[in-house]
Amino acid sequence: MADNATTNNQDYLDLGILAAPGLLLVVAGILLHWPGVNIRVDYTTVPTVLAPLMLTALFIERAVEVVISPWRDPGADQKTRALKDARSNAAAIVSQKVAADAYIQYKGKTRRYAFACALLLGTAAATVGIRALWPFLDDPNGIFVAATQSTVNGVTTVNKAQGNPINDPKYHNFRTAFIVVDIALSALLLAGGANGIHSVITAFTSFFDRNTQQNQGTSS
């Protein structure tokens, strides 16, 4: 029971450490009254917009393989051979279990190394501009004109704000926070591989295709 309690406490601690940056960002956004952003999505162009992200993910997968294979494959071959030797002796149950555990642990460590390498490369790629959310911003580098109000002869005229709030100079910190979040999200997507990005594109386009078909059926 004590071991389970210790494990649960460690899990909660790890979860708290992971959630802390996000909570701090939310609190900062509330206190600073950050606005939202204008995002424009055309579902017909989503695959094209995300194609650079998928291509980069493929490059990262290959680069990680080139880095990890010469380093970890010899050890994996040794573990595999030891496991086969242990299984050839049906009486040596303990040896089989030890060899199997060693092989599983080695593979798990290799996956962690590969993910760390992919995350590092993904972060570098996202930092230099290959990102998931930025391409969907409406006029991300345009000019923002704040709302104004004027009264002439007792008549009040309100001019609505124009442009994307992310371009408002007074929300410079908000723009920086958005870029940081975009880099983190893009890095995780890139580290997850091209198949993950492809599944996102497929789910997105399938969702809109179903909605289009339902709307056409309703109209009919």
C-alpha positions as CSV (number, residue, x, y, z in Angstrom):
1,M,0.0,0.0,0.0
2,A,2.8,2.4,0.9
3,D,4.5,1.8,-2.5
4,N,1.2,2.5,-4.3
5,A,0.7,5.7,-2.3
6,T,4.2,6.8,-3.1
7,T,3.7,6.1,-6.8
8,N,0.4,8.1,-6.8
9,N,2.0,11.0,-5.1
10,Q,4.8,11.0,-7.7
11,D,2.3,10.9,-10.5
12,Y,0.4,13.9,-9.0
13,L,3.7,15.8,-8.6
14,D,4.7,15.1,-12.2
15,L,1.3,16.1,-13.4
16,G,1.5,19.4,-11.4
17,I,4.9,20.2,-12.9
18,L,3.6,19.6,-16.4
19,A,0.5,21.7,-15.8
20,A,2.2,24.6,-14.0
21,P,3.4,26.5,-17.1
22,G,-0.1,26.3,-18.7
23,L,-1.8,27.5,-15.5
24,L,0.6,30.4,-15.2
25,L,0.0,31.4,-18.8
26,V,-3.8,31.3,-18.2
27,V,-3.5,33.5,-15.1
28,A,-1.3,35.9,-17.0
29,G,-3.8,36.1,-19.8
30,I,-6.7,36.8,-17.4
31,L,-4.8,39.5,-15.4
32,L,-3.5,41.2,-18.6
33,H,-6.9,41.0,-20.3
34,W,-5.5,39.4,-23.4
35,P,-7.8,39.3,-26.4
36,G,-8.6,36.4,-28.7
37,V,-7.1,35.9,-32.1
38,N,-8.7,35.9,-35.5
39,I,-8.2,32.5,-37.2
40,R,-9.4,31.8,-40.8
41,V,-9.7,28.1,-41.9
42,D,-10.6,26.9,-45.3
43,Y,-11.0,23.2,-45.0
44,T,-10.2,22.6,-48.7
45,T,-6.7,24.1,-48.2
46,V,-5.9,22.5,-44.8
47,P,-3.8,19.6,-46.3
48,T,-1.8,22.1,-48.3
49,V,-1.2,24.4,-45.3
50,L,-0.1,21.5,-43.1
51,A,2.0,19.8,-45.9
52,P,5.3,21.6,-44.8
53,L,4.7,20.3,-41.2
54,M,4.2,16.7,-42.5
55,L,7.3,16.9,-44.7
56,T,9.4,18.2,-41.8
57,A,8.1,15.4,-39.6
58,L,9.2,12.9,-42.2
59,F,12.7,14.5,-42.3
60,I,12.9,14.4,-38.5
61,E,11.9,10.7,-38.4
62,R,14.7,9.9,-40.8
63,A,17.2,12.0,-39.0
64,V,16.3,10.4,-35.7
65,E,16.7,7.0,-37.2
66,V,20.2,8.0,-38.5
67,V,21.2,9.2,-35.1
68,I,19.7,6.4,-33.0
69,S,20.4,3.3,-35.1
70,P,24.2,3.2,-34.9
71,W,24.1,4.0,-31.2
72,R,21.4,1.6,-30.0
73,D,21.1,-1.1,-32.6
74,P,24.2,-3.1,-31.5
75,G,22.8,-3.3,-27.9
76,A,19.4,-4.3,-29.2
77,D,21.0,-7.1,-31.2
78,Q,22.8,-8.3,-28.1
79,K,19.6,-8.3,-26.1
80,T,17.7,-10.1,-28.9
81,R,20.4,-12.8,-29.1
82,A,20.4,-13.2,-25.3
83,L,16.6,-13.6,-25.3
84,K,16.7,-16.2,-28.1
85,D,19.4,-18.2,-26.2
86,A,17.3,-18.1,-23.1
87,R,14.2,-19.3,-24.9
88,S,16.1,-22.2,-26.4
89,N,16.4,-23.6,-22.9
90,A,12.9,-24.4,-21.9
91,A,13.9,-25.3,-18.4
92,A,15.5,-21.9,-17.7
93,I,12.3,-20.0,-16.9
94,V,14.1,-17.4,-14.7
95,S,16.7,-16.7,-17.4
96,Q,14.0,-16.2,-20.0
97,K,12.2,-13.7,-17.8
98,V,15.4,-11.8,-17.0
99,A,16.4,-11.7,-20.7
100,A,12.8,-10.6,-21.7
101,D,12.8,-7.8,-19.1
102,A,16.2,-6.6,-20.2
103,Y,15.1,-6.5,-23.8
104,I,11.9,-4.6,-23.0
105,Q,13.7,-2.1,-20.8
106,Y,16.3,-1.5,-23.6
107,K,13.6,-0.9,-26.2
108,G,11.8,1.4,-23.9
109,K,14.9,3.5,-23.2
110,T,15.6,3.6,-27.0
111,R,12.1,5.0,-27.6
112,R,12.7,7.6,-25.0
113,Y,16.0,8.6,-26.5
114,A,14.3,8.7,-30.0
115,F,11.5,10.9,-28.7
116,A,13.9,13.3,-27.0
117,C,15.9,13.6,-30.2
118,A,12.7,14.1,-32.2
119,L,11.4,16.7,-29.8
120,L,14.7,18.6,-29.9
121,L,14.6,18.7,-33.7
122,G,10.9,19.5,-33.7
123,T,11.5,22.4,-31.4
124,A,14.3,23.8,-33.6
125,A,12.1,23.5,-36.7
126,A,9.1,25.2,-35.0
127,T,11.4,28.0,-33.7
128,V,12.5,28.9,-37.2
129,G,8.9,29.0,-38.4
130,I,7.5,25.6,-39.3
131,R,4.4,25.8,-37.1
132,A,0.9,24.4,-36.8
133,L,-1.3,27.4,-35.8
134,W,0.5,30.4,-37.3
135,P,-0.5,29.6,-41.0
136,F,-4.2,29.8,-39.9
137,L,-4.0,33.3,-38.4
138,D,-5.9,35.9,-40.3
139,D,-3.4,38.5,-41.5
140,P,-0.8,37.6,-38.9
141,N,1.6,40.4,-39.8
142,G,-0.9,43.1,-40.7
143,I,-1.9,46.4,-39.1
144,F,-4.3,46.6,-36.2
145,V,-6.5,49.7,-35.7
146,A,-8.2,49.9,-32.3
147,A,-11.9,50.8,-32.0
148,T,-12.6,54.5,-31.7
149,Q,-15.6,56.6,-30.6
150,S,-16.4,60.2,-31.5
151,T,-19.3,62.5,-30.7
152,V,-20.3,65.2,-33.1
153,N,-23.4,67.4,-32.5
154,G,-24.7,64.9,-29.9
155,V,-24.3,62.0,-32.3
156,T,-21.9,59.2,-31.2
157,T,-20.2,57.3,-33.8
158,V,-18.4,54.0,-33.0
159,N,-15.7,52.7,-35.3
160,K,-15.1,49.0,-34.8
161,A,-11.6,47.7,-34.4
162,Q,-10.0,46.4,-37.6
163,G,-7.4,43.8,-38.0
164,N,-6.2,40.9,-35.9
165,P,-5.8,41.8,-32.2
166,I,-2.5,39.8,-32.2
167,N,-1.0,42.7,-34.2
168,D,-2.0,45.3,-31.6
169,P,1.3,46.8,-30.3
170,K,0.0,47.0,-26.7
171,Y,-0.5,43.2,-26.7
172,H,3.1,42.5,-27.6
173,N,3.3,40.0,-24.7
174,F,0.2,38.3,-26.0
175,R,1.8,37.8,-29.4
176,T,4.9,36.4,-27.8
177,A,2.8,34.0,-25.6
178,F,0.9,32.8,-28.7
179,I,4.2,32.1,-30.5
180,V,5.5,30.2,-27.5
181,V,2.4,28.0,-27.4
182,D,2.5,27.5,-31.1
183,I,6.1,26.4,-31.0
184,A,5.4,23.9,-28.2
185,L,2.4,22.5,-29.9
186,S,4.2,22.3,-33.3
187,A,7.3,20.6,-31.7
188,L,5.1,17.9,-30.1
189,L,3.3,17.3,-33.4
190,L,6.6,17.0,-35.3
191,A,8.0,14.7,-32.6
192,G,4.9,12.5,-33.0
193,G,5.8,11.8,-36.6
194,A,4.1,12.3,-40.0
195,N,1.4,9.7,-39.3
196,G,0.1,11.8,-36.4
197,I,-0.1,14.9,-38.5
198,H,-1.8,12.9,-41.3
199,S,-4.4,11.6,-38.9
200,V,-5.1,15.2,-37.8
201,I,-5.6,16.2,-41.5
202,T,-7.8,13.2,-42.1
203,A,-10.0,13.8,-39.1
204,F,-10.4,17.5,-40.0
205,T,-11.3,16.9,-43.6
206,S,-13.6,14.0,-42.7
207,F,-15.5,16.1,-40.2
208,F,-16.2,18.9,-42.7
209,D,-17.1,16.4,-45.4
210,R,-19.7,14.8,-43.1
211,N,-21.1,18.2,-42.2
212,T,-21.3,19.2,-45.9
213,Q,-23.1,16.0,-46.8
214,Q,-25.5,16.5,-43.8
215,N,-26.2,20.1,-44.9
216,Q,-26.9,19.0,-48.5
217,G,-29.2,16.3,-47.3
218,T,-31.1,18.8,-45.1
219,S,-31.4,21.2,-48.0
220,S,-32.7,18.5,-50.2
